[in-house]
Amino acid sequence: MTLAELKTALEGVNNGAFKDKVAYRAFPVNGAPALPFICFMETESENFLADSIVYHKLTDVNIEFYSNFKDVTNEEAIESMLNSNKLVWDKEETYIEDEDLVEVIYGITI
């Protein structure tokens, strides 16, 4: 899966509820849509090397889901999309007090 394909898959989560609500890294200043929304970005590579070359490229990506409350329905929809695309994921959650937001981060490798 490419980053472009991941963005398309994220926009289709929950029957297209995230159309125009997905951005790479961040939305422009004062340009974020209403909550909930999703940001994603590459974090590092874990390439497989063979014969002194990159034989297979692997990229770690964080998918950050932001909402103003614990949104189990959309979390399950994101997880369903990841599972249906055979993407192995880890999940962590934090509360951002300054902004009164819940952030759920999914770590995947593409």
C-alpha positions, 0 to 999 in steps of 0.5 A: 500500500502506498501513502496515496492509497492509505489516504484514500482508504482513510477517507473511505472509513465509516462509509466516507465520513472522512472525505476531506477530513484526512491530511498528511502530517497536519492541516493548514493553520486555521484549516482543520475541519470539524472534529473528528479528523485524521492525520497520518505521516511516515515516522521511519523506515525499516527496510529489508537489505540484501546484497548491500541494497534495499531489497524491500522497502518498509515504512512505519506510519502513524495514523492519528485520529482526533475527536472531542470524546472517546469515539468507539464507533469511528475507532472500530471503523478505522480498525476494520479498514486496517484489518480488511487491508491486512495491515497489522496495527498497534494502538495507543490513546492519549488525552490532549488537555490543552485542546480538550481532545482525545488522540488515538494513534495507530502504528502500521507498516506499509 
